């Protein structure tokens, strides 16, 4: 399920400094293109994931936005990700980002 994969990617990014698209694709048995779409979805949910190209490149959550992964369970993160799109319909995007 996509939401489970998104939450798992977030948990991996919180745990690792940086990870590549191919490595994530191998973990979840999907294509690298699917991982790129997932990263776009995570970014749209307000979690700033930065990508770096080249040797040693990959994805990482911007350091100033990292949270202690023990604060939220997988179920908590899943609920947050599912709820964000409905909030963005009710609140202007910049207000939502500032509130978070």
Sine and cosine of phi, psi and omega as CSV:
sin_phi,cos_phi,sin_psi,cos_psi,sin_omega,cos_omega
0.00,0.00,0.63,-0.77,-0.10,-1.00
-0.89,0.46,-0.68,0.74,-0.04,-1.00
-0.89,0.46,-0.66,0.75,0.04,-1.00
-0.87,0.49,-0.66,0.75,0.01,-1.00
-0.92,0.40,-0.66,0.76,0.02,-1.00
-0.88,0.48,-0.72,0.70,0.01,-1.00
-0.90,0.44,-0.66,0.75,0.01,-1.00
-0.90,0.44,-0.64,0.76,0.04,-1.00
-0.88,0.47,-0.69,0.72,0.04,-1.00
-0.87,0.50,-0.69,0.72,0.00,-1.00
-0.89,0.46,-0.65,0.76,0.04,-1.00
-0.90,0.44,-0.70,0.72,-0.01,-1.00
-0.91,0.42,-0.53,0.85,0.06,-1.00
-0.94,0.33,-0.49,0.87,-0.08,-1.00
-1.00,0.05,-0.52,0.85,-0.08,-1.00
-0.94,-0.34,0.42,-0.91,0.09,-1.00
-0.91,0.41,-0.76,0.65,-0.09,-1.00
-0.38,-0.92,0.58,-0.81,0.04,-1.00
-0.57,-0.82,0.61,-0.80,-0.06,-1.00
-1.00,0.09,0.32,-0.95,-0.01,-1.00
-0.89,0.46,-0.66,0.75,-0.03,-1.00
-0.91,0.41,-0.64,0.77,0.03,-1.00
-0.90,0.44,-0.69,0.73,0.06,-1.00
-0.90,0.43,-0.65,0.76,0.02,-1.00
-0.87,0.49,-0.65,0.76,0.03,-1.00
-0.91,0.42,-0.66,0.75,0.00,-1.00
-0.88,0.48,-0.70,0.71,-0.11,-0.99
-0.99,-0.14,0.02,1.00,0.03,-1.00
0.83,0.56,0.75,0.66,0.08,-1.00
-0.75,-0.66,0.06,-1.00,0.02,-1.00
-0.99,0.13,0.40,-0.92,0.10,-0.99
-0.84,0.54,-0.55,0.83,0.03,-1.00
-0.88,0.48,-0.62,0.79,0.06,-1.00
-0.89,0.45,-0.63,0.77,0.03,-1.00
-0.90,0.44,-0.67,0.74,0.04,-1.00
-0.87,0.49,-0.65,0.76,0.05,-1.00
-0.91,0.42,-0.64,0.77,0.04,-1.00
-0.89,0.46,-0.67,0.74,0.02,-1.00
-0.89,0.45,-0.64,0.77,0.07,-1.00
-0.87,0.49,-0.66,0.75,0.02,-1.00
-0.90,0.44,-0.68,0.73,0.02,-1.00
-0.89,0.46,-0.67,0.74,0.06,-1.00
-0.88,0.47,-0.67,0.74,0.00,-1.00
-0.91,0.40,-0.42,0.91,0.04,-1.00
-0.98,0.20,-0.07,1.00,0.07,-1.00
0.98,-0.17,0.11,0.99,0.04,-1.00
-0.99,-0.16,0.93,-0.38,-0.12,-0.99
-0.98,0.22,0.97,-0.24,0.05,-1.00
-0.98,-0.21,0.81,-0.59,0.00,-1.00
-0.98,-0.21,0.63,-0.78,0.07,-1.00
-0.92,-0.39,0.61,-0.79,0.02,-1.00
-0.81,-0.58,0.76,-0.65,0.00,-1.00
-1.00,-0.08,0.22,-0.98,0.06,-1.00
1.00,-0.06,-0.08,-1.00,0.00,-1.00
-0.88,0.47,0.76,-0.65,-0.02,-1.00
0.98,0.18,0.10,0.99,-0.01,-1.00
-0.99,0.15,-0.01,-1.00,0.01,-1.00
0.47,-0.88,-0.39,-0.92,-0.02,-1.00
-0.95,-0.31,0.55,-0.84,0.09,-1.00
-0.45,-0.90,0.51,-0.86,0.11,-0.99
-0.99,0.17,0.73,-0.68,-0.02,-1.00
-0.83,0.55,0.73,-0.69,-0.16,-0.99
-0.82,0.58,-0.66,0.75,-0.07,-1.00
-0.94,0.34,-0.22,0.98,0.01,-1.00
-0.97,-0.23,-0.03,1.00,-0.03,-1.00
-0.92,0.40,0.62,-0.78,0.07,-1.00
-0.87,-0.49,0.36,-0.93,0.10,-1.00
-0.92,0.38,0.87,-0.49,-0.09,-1.00
-0.91,0.41,-0.23,0.97,0.03,-1.00
-0.98,0.20,-0.22,0.98,-0.01,-1.00
-0.92,0.39,-0.65,0.76,-0.04,-1.00
-0.88,-0.47,0.68,-0.73,0.13,-0.99
-0.99,0.16,0.15,-0.99,0.05,-1.00
-0.87,0.50,-0.65,0.76,0.02,-1.00
-0.90,0.44,-0.63,0.77,0.03,-1.00
-0.88,0.47,-0.75,0.66,0.00,-1.00
-0.89,0.46,-0.62,0.78,0.03,-1.00
-0.88,0.47,-0.70,0.71,0.02,-1.00
-0.90,0.44,-0.65,0.76,0.02,-1.00
-0.89,0.46,-0.74,0.68,-0.02,-1.00
-0.89,0.45,-0.62,0.78,-0.01,-1.00
-0.95,0.32,-0.49,0.87,-0.05,-1.00
-1.00,0.10,-0.39,0.92,-0.07,-1.00
-0.86,0.50,-0.69,0.73,0.00,-1.00
-0.87,0.50,-0.62,0.78,0.00,-1.00
-0.94,0.35,-0.55,0.84,0.05,-1.00
-0.92,0.39,-0.60,0.80,-0.04,-1.00
-0.92,0.39,-0.38,0.92,0.07,-1.00
-0.97,0.25,-0.43,0.90,-0.06,-1.00
-1.00,-0.10,-0.47,0.88,-0.09,-1.00
-0.83,-0.55,0.60,-0.80,0.08,-1.00
-0.85,0.52,0.58,-0.81,-0.07,-1.00
-0.80,0.60,-0.70,0.71,-0.04,-1.00
-0.94,0.35,-0.52,0.85,0.06,-1.00
-0.92,0.38,-0.63,0.78,0.02,-1.00
-0.90,0.43,-0.72,0.69,0.00,-1.00
-0.88,0.48,-0.69,0.72,0.01,-1.00
-0.91,0.42,-0.58,0.81,0.00,-1.00
-0.93,0.38,-0.56,0.83,-0.01,-1.00
-0.98,0.20,0.00,0.00,0.00,0.00
